[in-house]
């Protein structure tokens, strides 16, 4: 399975009064995203606040999303856990609930012990047991550990490991991932500001937070690059980058949720201990979103 295109790592909506997962809001949001050209949806990733969600909630989130995602589009579920045992169990639950692919972040609690061999043993065990294909997930800024391209190349030999989401933004690492892995192995970038450059290096797509808020623009960037219309693609990348930075490194999950609420999605507030975005951040996001609306009106 070669994954191509753009997918959003969607946030999990919570009821602000109860702090419970708002499954109706989740279905509403997925219905709206499925009206765009996105290749699929990613639930329970970093932007999905996966670390703050209970196991039973996780399974219900996958099932609720599956209800609204056609079978010709992918449902990817984050199932990373610190223990191999936990990651295996989470992958099995997600597959049973309807996920097409599981996204497995690097374990990182015992950072000093997370050697290449440790990662290989962990991921091989998960891939052996998972009922659906496995995407590796490397996000050094969040975990403090790096899944090196040479290690990914070793893991790419497993028939149930089909790709990697690389969120570090290091173009040299993206280039190595592409060159060291087979042609049918999916290298997906996890940062929208590097989407155009990564596609030019041979990445097959992206799982980027900006695609939650401006999905059509992110899909358009992918299509323009694939068509060799590089001047237009670069201009669109420059337009996307400020908002993309705001909803990731700038304001984080609270900023992403605020931007989506401004855009008419239903995401509620972050789950504590995360706090809602401050007023100044919301105003910045309002202005950045307004720029896209002005372009749409003028075209």
N, C-alpha and C positions, 0 to 999 in steps of 0.2 A: 504493500500500500504506500503510494507516494502522496504525501499531503502537499497540496498546492493552493495558493490563495491566501486570503486574509481572514483571521478569526479574532473576535474580541474576547478577552478574559473578563467575563462579566462580574460585576459586584453582586453580592447577595443582599436582597432587600430585607430590611427588618421593620417590623411595626414599631414606630417610635414610642408608643404607649406601653407596650409589653415586652419589647426586645426579643420577640419571637420572629422566626423566619416568616415573611409575608409571601406565601406561595402564589396567591393570586396576582400580586405585583410581579413576581418572577415570570408567571405565564404571560402577563400583559407585555412585559419588556421583550421576552423572547419572540412573541408574535410580531412585534414591531421590527426587531432585527431580521426576522426571516422574510420581511418584505424587501430586503436589500440584497446585494450581490455577495454577501459574506459566504465563505465556504463552510461555515459551521459556527459552533459556540463552544467556549471553554468555561466550565463551571468549576468552582472550588480551587481556583488558582490563588496566587498572592492577592490579587485585587478582589477575589471572592471572599477574603477574610477567612481562608480555610483554617488557619490556626486557632480561630475563635469559635469554630463550629463543632458541635457534638457529632458523634458517629451516626446516630440515628437521623439527625438533621441532614447530614451529608447524603445519605442514601435517598431520603425523600426529595432533596434538591435535584439529584440526578434524575429521578423518576419524573418529577414535575417538568423539568426541561425537556425530557424525552417526549412527553405528551405533545409538545409544540414544535418539535424539530422534525422535518421530513426525513425519511430514511436516505434520501439522496444527499443529505448534508450531515456533517460530522457533529457528534456530541463527544467532546473530550472532557474528562473529569480528572481533576487533581486528586491524587491518592498518595502523595508523599507522606511518609511517617519516619520517625527517627529509628525505629527498629525494622529489621527486615521482615520479621513476623507481622508487624503492624502494617507494613506496606503491602505484603501479600494479601492479608485479610481485606484491606481497603480496596485493592484492585479487584478481588473477587466480588465484593459487594457492589462496586460500581458497575462491573460487567453485568451482573445479575439485574441491576436496576435499569440498564439500557445504554450505558456508555459504549461508544464505538472504539474508543482509545483511552488509555489512562496516561496522565502526565505525572511523572514521579520525580519530585525534587530531590536533590542530594541531601542525605542526612548530614547533620552538621553540629550536633550538640557536643560531641567529642571531636572537636576540630583537629586536634593534633594526631588523632588516630585514623583520620579519613584519608588514607593513602590510595593511590591508584588501584592496588590490589583489593583493598577494602571495598571500593566502589564497584569493581568488577564482580566480586562475590555477591554484593548486595543486589545489583541490577540483574545479574544472571539468575539469581534465585527468584526475584520478582517476575522476570520474564518467563521463566519455566512454569510458574504457577498461574500467571494471569490468563484469564479466558479471552482477553482482547489484547491487541497490540499495545506496546509500551513506547511512550515518548520520554526520553531523558529530559531533565529540566535543570539547567545550570543558571544560577542567579547569585553570583559571588557577592554583590552588594548587600544582599539580604542574609546570606548564609555564612559568609566568611570563608568558604571553601570553593575551589575551582575544579571543575570536571574538565581535565585537559583534553585537547584534541586527540592525542595519542591513546588516551583511555577510551574516548568515544569510539575511535576506530576499532579497538578491541571489542567493544560492546556491539558495534554494528554487525559483527559476524553472527550474532544471535538472530535467528529468523523471526523472533517475536519482538525485537527492538527495531523500530522503523524510523526513528529520527530523534532529533534533539531540539529543544527550545533553548536558544542561547540569548540570555538577557544582559550580558555584560557590556555590550556596546563596543567591544574591542574588535576592530575590523580585521586585524591580523589573525585573531582567533577564529573569526567567521570564515576567513579564507582557508585556514588550515582545516577546519571542519569539513568544508566542501571538498577540498583536495584529497583528504585522507579517507573519506568514506565512499561507499559505492554510489553509483548514479541514482539508484532507486531509494537511497537513504535521504530522508527529509531534514534539511537544515532550515529551521524557522527562527527568525530573529524576534526578540522580545522587547525591542525598544523602537517606537515609531520614528524618532529622529534619525535612526540609522537604517530605516527600511529601504530607501532607494539605493544607498551604497551597498547594502547587503544583497539585494536582488542583483545588482550589477556583478557582485562577486560569485553569484551562483546559488544563493539561498533560494529555496522554493516557495517562500511565503513568510508570513509574520503572524504572531499572536501578540497584538499590541493594544494597549489600553485606549489609545486614541480612536480605535475602531469601534469602541463602545459608543462614543459621543458623535463622531463624524464617520460612520461606516462607509458611506458612498465615496467620500473623498479618499479614504484609505484603499478601497477597492480600485478606484480610478488610478491611483498611483501605481498599484501593482500592474494594472492593465497597460498603462502607458509605458512602463518600463519594459514589459514583455513584448510590446509592439515596437520597441526601439525608438520611441518618441522621447528622447532623453531631455531635450530642452524643456518640454512641457512637464515631464516627470520631475525634473529638478525644481522648476518653479513651484509645483504643487507641494513638493517636499518642504520647501522653504516656508510655504504658507501653513502647513500642518505642524511644523516643529514647535512653535511657541506654545500652542495649546497642548501638544503632546507632552512637553516638559512640565507644564502646569499640573496635569492629571497624573503624573508619575513622581519624578524626583522633586518637583516643586511643592505640591500640596498633598501628594500621596492619595491613599484611599478616600479620605474625607473630601479632597478636591475632586476626585473622579465622581463621587456620589453627588456632590454639589453641582457639577457640570451637567450630569445626567438629569437631575431634577430640573435644572434650568431649561434643558432641551425637551422636557415633557415626558421623560421616563419616570418610573416610580421606584425609587431606591431607598427612601427613608434616610436615616442617619447611620453612621458606623456603629458597630457593636462596641461597648466599653471593654477595655479602657481607651479605645480610640474615641476621639471627640470630633464633633462636627467642624467643618471648615469655618474659619473666622470670616467676619463680614468683608474684610479687605480682600481675602482670597476669592470670595464669591463675586465681588465686583470685578476683579481681574478676569475671572472666568466668563462673566457676563460680556465683557468687552471683547474677549477673544472669540467667543461664540458669535457675537454680533458681526464680526468681520466675515465669517462664513455665510451668515444669512444675507449680508449685503451683496456678496459675490453671487449667491443663488438668485437674488432678485434682479441683478443686472444682466444675468446670462439668459 
